[in-house]
Amino acid sequence: MGYGHTGEVNGVPVEPGMTITQATADDELAKDVQTAEQLVANLVEVVLTPNQFAALVSFEYNTGALASTPGLMLINGRQFETAWDQHLCLYVQDANGTVLPGLVRRRAAEKALFFSP
């Protein structure tokens, strides 16, 4: 639904096949991104560049896993390469454990953004 929003929209549970307007989808996306931004800001204890922050927001928005990954401790320890290579880049599977090429590309793009100047 929309841009991958789950949960509820206007008090109605999101279900397969549900449709919404473009305006509603845009509103939900903005709220979801704001939530991800707040979470990253609250969890990360080191100063990040704007690109590092954006990459982690993208990761959190897509996975919802930043708080639970050991990569967060490594990020906060400024061990950025290890965090990405040993933890964050592993979030490429669906619920059945199948590696999805789209998620492989997304994690690679997030990592590239994180390490870009």
C-alpha positions in Angstrom: 0.0 0.0 0.0 1.4 3.4 -0.8 5.2 3.2 -0.4 5.3 0.1 1.7 3.3 1.5 4.7 2.0 -1.1 7.1 -0.2 -0.8 10.2 -3.2 1.5 9.8 -4.3 4.4 7.6 -6.9 6.7 9.2 -7.7 4.0 11.8 -8.2 1.3 9.2 -5.8 -1.7 9.2 -3.8 -2.0 6.0 -4.7 -5.2 4.1 -3.6 -6.7 0.8 -5.5 -5.1 -2.1 -6.3 -2.0 -0.2 -6.1 1.2 -2.2 -5.5 4.8 -1.1 -5.1 8.2 -2.9 -1.8 9.5 -3.9 -2.2 12.3 -1.3 -2.8 9.8 1.5 0.2 7.7 0.3 2.4 10.8 0.3 1.2 11.8 3.8 1.9 8.3 5.2 5.3 8.3 3.6 6.2 11.6 5.2 5.0 10.4 8.6 7.0 7.1 8.3 10.1 8.9 7.2 9.8 11.3 10.1 9.5 8.4 12.5 12.6 6.8 11.0 14.5 10.1 11.3 13.5 10.5 14.9 14.6 6.9 15.7 18.0 7.3 14.1 18.5 10.6 15.8 17.7 9.0 19.2 19.7 5.8 18.7 22.9 7.1 17.1 25.3 8.6 19.6 28.0 9.9 17.2 27.9 12.8 14.9 26.9 11.7 11.4 27.3 13.5 8.0 24.0 14.2 6.3 24.6 11.2 3.9 25.3 8.9 6.8 22.1 10.0 8.5 20.1 9.6 5.3 21.5 6.1 4.7 20.5 5.0 8.2 17.1 6.5 7.9 16.6 4.6 4.6 17.7 1.4 6.4 15.4 2.0 9.3 12.5 2.9 7.1 12.9 -0.3 5.1 13.8 -2.7 7.9 12.7 -1.3 11.2 15.7 -3.1 12.6 18.3 -0.4 13.5 17.5 -0.6 17.2 17.9 -4.4 17.3 21.0 -4.9 15.0 24.4 -5.3 16.6 25.5 -2.9 13.8 24.1 0.0 15.9 26.7 -0.6 18.6 29.4 -0.6 15.9 28.0 2.6 14.4 28.1 4.2 17.8 31.7 2.9 18.2 32.5 4.6 14.8 33.3 1.1 13.3 31.3 2.0 10.2 32.8 -0.5 7.7 32.3 -3.4 10.1 28.7 -2.3 10.9 27.8 -2.4 7.2 29.8 -5.4 6.1 28.9 -7.7 9.0 25.4 -6.6 10.0 23.5 -4.0 8.0 24.2 -5.4 4.6 22.8 -8.8 5.7 19.2 -7.5 5.7 18.4 -8.7 2.2 16.0 -11.6 2.8 12.2 -11.8 2.8 10.3 -13.4 5.7 10.9 -16.9 4.2 14.7 -16.4 4.1 14.8 -15.9 0.3 17.5 -13.3 -0.7 15.8 -10.6 -2.8 17.9 -8.9 -5.4 16.1 -5.6 -4.8 17.1 -5.7 -1.2 20.7 -6.5 -2.1 20.7 -3.5 -4.4 19.1 -1.3 -1.7 21.6 -2.2 1.0 24.5 -1.6 -1.5 23.0 1.8 -2.3 22.5 2.7 1.3 26.1 1.7 2.1 27.4 3.7 -0.9 25.4 6.7 0.3 26.7 6.3 3.9 30.3 6.4 2.7 29.9 9.1 0.1 31.3 12.6 0.9 
